Amino acid sequence: MFVKDCSKDDAAEALAALAPRIPQQHQRQTRANKGLASARSTGLDRATGRYSE
């Protein structure tokens, strides 16, 4: 799970470069940059599986 949080870095380009090597990746985009804790919460809210509970 990758959460793009509207930060002003090159994360979107890095994720685009990784996409062919990680086909099962899931990406989420937040509407505004609200910080690291918010991005983590966004990812965990949408994650499923044994290790996300």
Stockholm file with secondary structure:
# STOCKHOLM 1.0

chainA/1-53         MFVKDCSKDDAAEALAALAPRIPQQHQRQTRANKGLASARSTGLDRATGRYSE
#=GR chainA/1-53 SS CEEECCCSSSHHHHHHHHTTTCTTCCEEECSSCCCHHHHHHHHHHHCCSGGGC
#=GC SS_cons        CEEECCCSSSHHHHHHHHTTTCTTCCEEECSSCCCHHHHHHHHHHHCCSGGGC
//
